[in-house]
Amino acid sequence: MVTVYVIAVTAAALVAIGATIATSGWPEHIKWVSVGTFFVLLAAAEYLIVRFEYRGETIALSLFEAVLAPAIAVLSPPTVVLTVVAA
């Protein structure tokens, strides 16, 4: 069942990349230093977990979304999708 989910999410990402490239074109200039930096940060953020206790329950949050937000602001949409898939 997990394999079907992974295939579906991958297909959806490829469709999103294709739609973005079809509507806005491929980015003319890609900041490779930024792509590399965000790749390393996204890969590390998945393993960095913030655990805290609230009203007797322990909650753990991944920092992936915290790194993803600046990546969306800085990089072009196809580059963000490819970087997230690779990370």
N, C-alpha and C positions, 0 to 999 in steps of 0.2 A: 504494500500500500504506500509505503514511503517512496518507493521508486516512481510510482505514478505521480505522486505529488511533486517530486523533484523535476520530473520531465515536464509537467504542466507549468511549473513556475519558470523553468528555463524557456519553454516555448513562449510564455507570456512576455518574458524579458526580451526575447528576440523580436517579437512582434512590436513591442514598444520601441525598441531601437530602430526597427525598420520604418515605423510610422513617423518617428521623430526625424529621421534622415530624409524621408520623403517630403515632409512638410517644411523643414527648415534647412535641409542640406547638411553635409558633413562640415564640422567646424574647420575653418581655414587654418587656424593656429591653435595648437594644443600645447599647453604648458606642461611639459613632461616632468619638470621638477615637482609641480603641484600634484600631478597624477601619482608619482612615486611616493610622495609624502603622504597623501591620503590613503594610498594602498597600504602602506606600513601601519598608519594609524588605525585604519579600519580592521586590519588583521589583528592588531594588538588589542583593540577595544573590545573585540568579541570575547577575549579571555580575561579582561579586567572587569570584575563584577563588584559592585558596591552593595554590601549587605548592611541592612539596618533593621532595628526592631521598633515596631510601632504597635502599641496596645497589646503586647504579648505575642505578636506574630513577627517572625523574621521574614523580611522581604529582600529579594536580591534583584538588582537591576543591571543590565548590560549597558555599557557605554557606547554601543554601536551607533545608536540614533544620535547621540551627542556629537559624534564625529561626522555622521552623515549629513547633518544640517549645513555645516560650512562647505562641505564638498558640493552639495547641490547649488549653493550660492556662487561658488568659484568656477566650477567646471561646467562644460556643456552637457546637456542631457545624455547623448550617447556615450560620452566619456564617463559620466557618473555610473551609468548602468554597467558598462564593461568593467569599471574599476571595482564596483560592488560584487559583481559576479566572480571576478578573479580573487577578491579578498575572501 
